[in-house]
Amino acid sequence: MGLLMVAAAFKKRLNHQDIVMERLPAVFDGYRILLITDIHRRRLPEEMLTPLRGKVDAVFLGGDMTEKAASIERLLENMTLAASIAPVYAVHGNHDYRANISLVDNIIRGSGARLLVDENCIIERDGAKFILTGVDFPRQGGKKAYGPLPAVAEADAEAFRIILVHDPLWLSRQQEVPADLILAGHTHGGQVVLPLIGNRHADEFYRRYNAGMYEIPRSYGAALPPLKMLISRGFGTAHLPLRWRSPAEMHVLTLRCGQQGSGS
């Protein structure tokens, strides 16, 4: 089984999924996002990603783009490839902060990527816009010590909003989430999921929100549609290069206007 786990850790999968959003501005219907999280030490597959040039509108990197003692040259190669496909927006993960973060950030920004450190970015198309908010992983104070969401201008208070955050546990600290879609990673889907035992996350939150698409009812604003959250299993591995029943994945997400649930 050990060899199978190692082989599974280096497989490549690109999931194509439509996400139907009620409040998405009509001009963004068909907007495509390449979402990649938790790269760690892996090399992004050029043969799989290069054909996406001109076919996706943005690349979202959901943190853990590298890790302590990982090759800086590998990070540079990965960031250069990502930036060659479409505009890149990135957030830090916990492993990024365990590396030489100053050097890591220089490489990320030097590639042309927009590194969102608790800040908003306006994405525009044909006179319409949505807000992308990048939530930074807490650098100090523990993994739940997040600051407040960055405020938006009063004129944009009702705008469609996507939150890019490394660890979905962020959600557990929120009274309310003024957004429509959360994109996250960090969990690796458990990485090694054994029969009968399943996921052995210590935190109850991760046993409920592990990987895949979720709809979360609002505790406020009854007229608003449910908040949607996609948690990626990520592309790389943490600690040991092993996977079992939790395949590595990247995503091409196509935003669609409508009132139905998400499909793939």
N, C-alpha and C positions, 0 to 999 in steps of 0.2 A: 504493500500500500504506500510505503514511503516514496518510492519512485513515481507512483501515480500522482501523489500530492505535489511533488516537485514539478512534474510535467504540467499539471493543471495550473500551477502558479505562473507558467510562462505562456499560456495560451492567450490568444488575442480574439476579442469579440467586440463588434460594433453594433450596438442595439439602436434600431430606428424606431422612434415612438412619436406619435402625435399626442399633444396635450391640448385639450379643448378648454378654453377659458372664456367665461361669459363676458368679462369686462375688457377683453383684449381689443384695442383699437383696430378697426377693420383693415387699415393699411398694413398692419403687422400680421395679417393672416398669411401663413406660409413662412414666417420668419424662422430660420433654422439656427440652432445653437449646437455646437460641438461641445459637450460637457465631458471633461476629464478630471478625475480626482485621484488623489493618493498614488501618484506616480512612483514616489520613493526613489529606488535605484534603477528602475527599468528604463530602457530605451524606447521611446515612442516609435511605433512602426511606420516608417516613411512610406512603405508600399501600400499601407492601408489608409493613411491620412492624406497623402498628396492628392489623390483623386477628388478630395473634397474641396479643393481650391475652386472658388467661384460657385460652390454649391451650398455653402453655409454662410451665414451672415456674421457670426461671431463665434469666438472660442471662449468658453468659460472654464477657468482652472480653479477647482475647488479645494486647493490647499494640499499640503504635503507633496510639493513639487520636488522635494529632495529630502535628505535626512543627514544626521551627523555622520561624518566620515565618508559620505557618498562622493562620487566623482563630480567635481565642479564642471569639468568638460562635458559630462553627460547632461547636466542641467542646461548648459549653454546650447548644446545640440538640440535638446528637447524644446527649449524656448524659441530657438531660431526656427525650428520646424513649425511649431504652433503659430508663430507670428507670420509665417509665410502663407498660411491658409486663410486667415481672416483676422480682423481686429481682436485682440486678446484682452480679457478682463480676468484678474486673478485676486485671490485672497490667501492669506497665510493659513497654514495648518500648524498643529503643535510640533511636528517634526521639522518644519522649516525653522522654527525658533531654536531648535537644538543644534542646528548647523551654524555656520558663520553667517549670521543673518545680514550683516552689512554687505558682504560679498554676494550673498544670495539675492538681495534686493537690487544691487547694482546690475546683476545679470538679468533679472526679470525686467527691470525698467529699461535696461540697455537694449533689450530685444524689441522694444516698442510697445510692450504690454502695459496696460493700465492696472497698477496695483492699487486695489481699493482697501484702505485701512480705515474702517468705520466711516465710510463716506458714500455719497450718492453720485451717480453718473446718469446723465440724461442721454437716452438713445432716441434719435429722431429719424423719421421717415415720412416724406411727403407731407410735411406740416403737422404730423402727429408725433407723439412721443410716449415713452414709458420710462420709469425710473428703475435703474439697477442699483441696489444697495449692497455693498460689500461689507460684511461683518468680520472684523479681525479676531483671530483666536486670542484669548487673554494671554498677554505676555507675562503677567504677574498676577498673583492672587488666586491661582487655581483655575481649573477648567470651566468653572461656572461664573467667574468674575468678569462678566461682560459689562461693558458700558451700555448706555441707552442707545437706541437706534438713532442715527443722524436725522435731524429734522429735515423736512422738505418745506419748500416755500408754500405759503398759504395758497397761492394760485395752483399748486400741484397736489393739494391735499387729497383730491379724489382720483389722482392719476393711477393707472395700472402700474403695479410695482412687483419686481422680482427681487428676492433676497438670496444672495450667494453667501453661504456660510460653510465652514469646513465641518464642524461638528453639529449634528442635529440636536444634541443635548441643549444647545442654546435655546431651543423652543421651550424647554421645561421651565425656564426662568422668566418667561414672558406672560404678562397679564393679558395682553392682546397683541396681535400682529397686524399692523396696517399695511397689508400686502396681499398679493394674490397667489404667488407661487414661491416656494422655498426650494432651492437646489443645494444639496449637501452630500457629504461623503463620510469619511472617517471610520465608519463601522466595519468596512471590508465585508459586510454581510456575515460577520462572524469569522470569516477567512477559512477556518476548519470547522465544519458542521458535521458532527458525528451522528450516526444513526441512534435513535432513542434518546440520546443526550441532548441533541440540538444545540442551540446557541446558549453559551454559558456566561453571558455578560453579567457583570456584577451589579450594574445599575438597572433597575426595573425599566427605566425609560427605553433602553436599547432592546429589551425583550419585546417591547411593544412596537417600537419603531426601529427596524433593523435594516431593511433594504427594500427598494421598490417604491411604488407610488401610494400615497396615502391622501385621504380627504379628511380634514379636521374641521368639525363644526365650529362656528363662531360662538363665542360667549357674549358677544355684543353685536350690534348691527344685524338684526335678524334678516334684513332684506339682502344682505350680502351673500354671495355664493360661498360654499365651504372653501377654506384655505387648502391648497394642494401642496404636497411636499414630495419631492423625489429624492431618495437616498440611494446613491450609487455604491456598488460594491467596490469600486475603485479599480485601478489598473495594476498597481503594484502590490507588494506585500510588506507587512511590518514584522520585524524581528527575524523570522525565518521564511525562506522562499517556499512556502507550502500553502496549498489551497485544497479544499475538499468540499464539494457540494455548495460552493459559493464562488462561481466563476468570475475571473477578472473581466471587467467590462468598461467600455467607453460608450458614449451615447450621442446620437444625432436626434435632437428634440425639435419637432416642428410644432410651433404654436398655431393653434387654430381657433377661430371665432366660433362660438356656438354654446349650446346649453346641455350637451351630453357629457358623459364621463370620458376619461382618457382611454385611448386605444393604442395598440402597437402594430 
